[in-house]
Amino acid sequence: MMHSPRVRAALETAHEPVVVDLGYGARPVTTLELATRLRSVRHDIRVIGLEIDPERVAAARAVGDPAVEFALGGFELAGRKPVLVRAFNVLRQYREEAVADAWNTMRSNLDPHGLIIDGTCDELGRRGSWVLLDHAGPVSLTLACDPRTIARPSDLAERLPKILIHHNVPGQPINALLTAADRAWAVAAGQSVFGARTRWRAMLTLLTADGIPVQPQRRSPRDGVLTVPWDAVAPL
């Protein structure tokens, strides 16, 4: 997040930089790590972990960082007006039909310039994906991984956000993107001698040449990230 130009701009320009980690789980690891990383962008950021389970909130307060808040709350964001909401592996537990209402509830409680990151990842964070949303709706989809841990880009299909995971079938845009990525990954196989991340970069170049609107990589070749506008993958 700290290397996303849009997220970084929202944090840097916010009058009150409040960030919510929604549904952090049994342990507040993600909330504490989020606070550590985002403070390198802005030292006065307030990070709040929200959970609907009072016992989890009490446990997080007992072991957490005094500079990080923990509170009861759900999609209504506990009355806060955050400039950024991170909701990972939360909507994955819901029915697809519930996603739109959850998005709308969160968006209605955002800072006027706020953003939401609704995503899914594996336990170690090596495979994930997320939708970036603003007040108007979904903006983009990002697929992310450690390229050394995949056989092909479509391995990320099992970590698609709830809004997309059931649409990875022929005829749907997300399936077309993953199929094109697999094809480009195969063509770029020769780049493997320079490492999996170099091969990933070559794949992105091939996808762009094929007319897929891939956003430029955000930083160094360490990243295995593929971002496209939402309208390139929105379910039909």
C-alpha positions as a printed NumPy array, in Angstrom:
array([[  0.   ,   0.   ,   0.   ],
       [  2.745,   2.456,   0.87 ],
       [  4.102,   2.155,  -2.698],
       [  0.724,   2.72 ,  -4.391],
       [  0.738,   6.332,  -5.667],
       [ -2.987,   6.794,  -5.052],
       [ -2.928,   5.317,  -1.54 ],
       [  0.183,   7.247,  -0.617],
       [ -1.33 ,  10.509,  -1.881],
       [ -4.485,   9.924,   0.155],
       [ -2.433,   9.375,   3.307],
       [ -0.118,  12.319,   2.746],
       [ -2.902,  14.839,   2.057],
       [ -5.43 ,  13.703,   4.686],
       [ -6.299,  16.261,   7.355],
       [ -6.746,  13.451,   9.877],
       [ -4.922,  10.34 ,   8.636],
       [ -7.011,   7.562,  10.213],
       [ -6.485,   4.027,   8.87 ],
       [ -8.694,   1.054,   9.744],
       [ -7.615,  -2.584,   9.634],
       [-10.991,  -4.298,   9.473],
       [-11.357,  -7.857,  10.759],
       [ -7.765,  -8.462,  11.841],
       [ -8.601, -11.91 ,  13.255],
       [ -7.555, -13.844,  16.328],
       [ -4.261, -11.961,  16.628],
       [ -3.539,  -8.306,  15.757],
       [ -0.429,  -9.087,  13.715],
       [ -1.636,  -7.397,  10.53 ],
       [ -2.764,  -4.266,  12.363],
       [  0.589,  -3.832,  14.109],
       [  2.551,  -4.469,  10.922],
       [  0.318,  -2.044,   9.018],
       [  0.991,   0.673,  11.587],
       [  4.753,   0.13 ,  11.412],
       [  4.855,   0.344,   7.637],
       [  2.515,   3.297,   7.203],
       [  4.356,   5.397,   9.779],
       [  7.209,   5.554,   7.279],
       [  4.82 ,   7.504,   5.052],
       [  3.453,   9.739,   7.802],
       [  4.376,   9.597,  11.475],
       [  1.029,  10.892,  12.76 ],
       [ -1.109,   8.171,  11.18 ],
       [ -3.688,   6.671,  13.554],
       [ -4.225,   2.977,  12.95 ],
       [ -7.329,   1.325,  14.39 ],
       [ -7.973,  -2.413,  14.371],
       [-11.654,  -3.326,  14.289],
       [-13.227,  -6.678,  15.163],
       [-16.786,  -7.792,  15.899],
       [-15.623, -10.193,  18.617],
       [-15.161,  -8.451,  22.013],
       [-12.717, -11.127,  23.186],
       [-10.445, -10.465,  20.217],
       [-10.525,  -6.751,  20.916],
       [ -9.635,  -7.303,  24.579],
       [ -6.79 ,  -9.661,  23.663],
       [ -5.372,  -7.205,  21.112],
       [ -5.447,  -4.366,  23.618],
       [ -3.537,  -6.52 ,  26.1  ],
       [ -0.653,  -7.379,  23.772],
       [ -0.716,  -4.562,  21.231],
       [  1.191,  -1.364,  20.619],
       [ -0.066,   1.494,  22.848],
       [ -0.001,   3.722,  19.758],
       [ -2.48 ,   1.458,  17.935],
       [ -6.163,   1.449,  18.869],
       [ -8.45 ,  -1.591,  18.936],
       [-12.225,  -1.346,  18.994],
       [-15.459,  -3.177,  18.276],
       [-16.75 ,  -2.578,  14.792],
       [-17.684,  -3.928,  11.396],
       [-18.471,  -2.505,   7.981],
       [-19.874,   0.653,   9.576],
       [-16.257,   1.338,  10.661],
       [-17.251,   2.088,  14.273],
       [-18.212,   5.652,  13.469],
       [-14.737,   6.599,  12.274],
       [-14.096,   8.42 ,   9.002],
       [-10.889,   6.734,   7.83 ],
       [ -8.882,   7.794,   4.83 ],
       [ -7.947,   4.154,   4.242],
       [ -9.59 ,   0.827,   5.083],
       [ -7.774,  -2.465,   4.759],
       [-10.208,  -5.412,   4.733],
       [ -8.367,  -8.636,   3.983],
       [ -9.922, -12.105,   4.158],
       [-13.133, -10.556,   5.518],
       [-15.635, -10.654,   2.657],
       [-14.261, -14.039,   1.638],
       [-16.416, -15.431,   4.465],
       [-19.624, -13.904,   3.047],
       [-21.897, -14.721,   0.137],
       [-21.099, -12.908,  -3.092],
       [-24.503, -11.212,  -2.907],
       [-23.418,  -9.504,   0.342],
       [-20.37 ,  -7.809,  -1.159],
       [-22.157,  -4.818,  -2.713],
       [-23.909,  -3.936,   0.549],
       [-20.661,  -4.261,   2.51 ],
       [-18.839,  -2.029,   0.016],
       [-21.608,   0.559,   0.152],
       [-21.636,   0.599,   3.952],
       [-17.871,   1.12 ,   4.13 ],
       [-17.865,   3.753,   1.397],
       [-20.58 ,   5.736,   3.145],
       [-18.378,   5.964,   6.243],
       [-15.151,   6.971,   4.531],
       [-13.305,  10.256,   4.615],
       [-14.372,  12.263,   1.508],
       [-11.096,  11.282,  -0.164],
       [-10.901,   7.826,   1.394],
       [-10.013,   4.487,  -0.165],
       [-10.821,   0.849,   0.587],
       [ -8.673,  -2.178,  -0.135],
       [-10.794,  -5.345,  -0.173],
       [ -8.571,  -8.356,  -0.646],
       [ -7.734, -11.974,  -0.054],
       [ -4.353, -13.562,   0.597],
       [ -2.831, -16.804,   1.772],
       [ -1.534, -17.287,   5.294],
       [  2.007, -16.151,   4.477],
       [  1.05 , -13.301,   2.174],
       [  2.822, -14.823,  -0.826],
       [ -0.312, -14.941,  -2.974],
       [ -3.062, -12.369,  -2.891],
       [ -5.331, -10.009,  -4.755],
       [ -7.331,  -6.933,  -3.928],
       [ -9.85 ,  -4.451,  -5.263],
       [ -9.17 ,  -0.762,  -4.669],
       [-12.355,   1.276,  -4.127],
       [-13.156,   4.935,  -3.681],
       [-16.448,   6.735,  -3.074],
       [-17.568,   6.096,  -6.651],
       [-16.935,   2.334,  -6.54 ],
       [-14.23 ,  -0.149,  -7.544],
       [-11.197,   1.385,  -9.249],
       [ -8.78 ,  -1.456,  -9.982],
       [ -7.821,  -5.074,  -9.382],
       [ -4.329,  -6.082,  -8.284],
       [ -2.878,  -9.585,  -8.385],
       [  0.257, -10.016,  -6.289],
       [  2.616, -12.856,  -5.472],
       [  6.13 , -13.983,  -4.904],
       [  6.699, -15.239,  -8.476],
       [  9.072, -17.896,  -7.182],
       [  6.16 , -19.679,  -5.505],
       [  3.863, -20.11 ,  -8.515],
       [  3.817, -22.387, -11.533],
       [  1.685, -19.924, -13.506],
       [ -0.209, -16.673, -12.791],
       [ -3.586, -18.443, -12.729],
       [ -2.454, -20.101,  -9.485],
       [ -3.679, -16.838,  -7.933],
       [ -7.271, -17.659,  -8.919],
       [ -7.908, -19.324,  -5.565],
       [ -7.104, -15.994,  -3.854],
       [ -9.355, -13.763,  -5.933],
       [-11.636, -11.395,  -3.983],
       [-15.132, -12.669,  -3.299],
       [-16.632, -10.451,  -5.993],
       [-14.576, -12.261,  -8.663],
       [-13.725, -15.735,  -7.461],
       [-16.896, -17.364,  -8.799],
       [-16.52 , -15.629, -12.174],
       [-13.265, -17.28 , -13.195],
       [-14.974, -19.183, -16.008],
       [-14.708, -18.943, -19.805],
       [-16.46 , -15.895, -21.155],
       [-15.762, -13.724, -18.116],
       [-13.095, -10.957, -18.187],
       [-11.178, -12.206, -15.137],
       [-10.765, -15.616, -16.766],
       [ -9.564, -13.942, -19.962],
       [ -6.972, -11.956, -17.986],
       [ -5.633, -15.02 , -16.176],
       [ -5.525, -16.996, -19.428],
       [ -3.597, -14.204, -21.153],
       [ -1.219, -13.958, -18.185],
       [ -0.545, -17.716, -18.303],
       [  0.172, -17.477, -22.032],
       [  2.549, -14.536, -21.578],
       [  4.212, -16.28 , -18.622],
       [  4.915, -19.287, -20.855],
       [  6.316, -17.109, -23.645],
       [  8.586, -15.376, -21.107],
       [  9.981, -18.681, -19.827],
       [ 13.425, -17.855, -21.203],
       [ 13.717, -15.01 , -18.733],
       [ 13.717, -17.517, -15.868],
       [ 17.494, -17.709, -16.041],
       [ 17.49 , -14.159, -14.614],
       [ 14.983, -15.023, -11.902],
       [ 11.232, -15.344, -11.5  ],
       [ 10.722, -11.619, -10.919],
       [ 12.434, -10.764, -14.204],
       [ 10.167, -13.269, -15.909],
       [  7.169, -11.565, -14.271],
       [  8.283,  -8.205, -15.657],
       [  8.626,  -9.705, -19.117],
       [  5.108, -11.122, -18.783],
       [  3.756,  -7.634, -18.   ],
       [  5.487,  -6.248, -21.086],
       [  3.902,  -8.931, -23.262],
       [  0.448,  -8.295, -21.795],
       [  0.786,  -4.575, -22.472],
       [  1.831,  -5.293, -26.054],
       [ -1.324,  -7.399, -26.408],
       [ -3.456,  -4.394, -25.475],
       [ -4.228,  -5.326, -21.872],
       [ -4.285,  -2.114, -19.786],
       [ -1.651,  -3.111, -17.244],
       [ -0.644,  -0.29 , -14.919],
       [  3.108,   0.438, -14.758],
       [  4.989,  -1.398, -12.032],
       [  5.088,   0.701,  -8.89 ],
       [  8.717,   0.219,  -7.863],
       [ 11.68 ,  -2.152,  -8.095],
       [ 11.788,  -5.607,  -9.724],
       [ 11.179,  -7.129,  -6.279],
       [  7.454,  -6.88 ,  -6.903],
       [  5.288,  -9.508,  -8.514],
       [  2.282,  -7.263,  -9.08 ],
       [ -0.257,  -7.02 , -11.903],
       [ -2.807,  -4.181, -11.724],
       [ -5.571,  -3.45 , -14.224],
       [ -8.546,  -1.048, -14.197],
       [-11.703,  -2.516, -12.709],
       [-13.625,  -2.264, -15.975],
       [-11.116,  -4.694, -17.514],
       [-12.207,  -7.478, -15.14 ],
       [-15.671,  -6.522, -13.868],
       [-18.081,  -9.487, -14.059],
       [-20.386,  -9.4  , -17.082]])
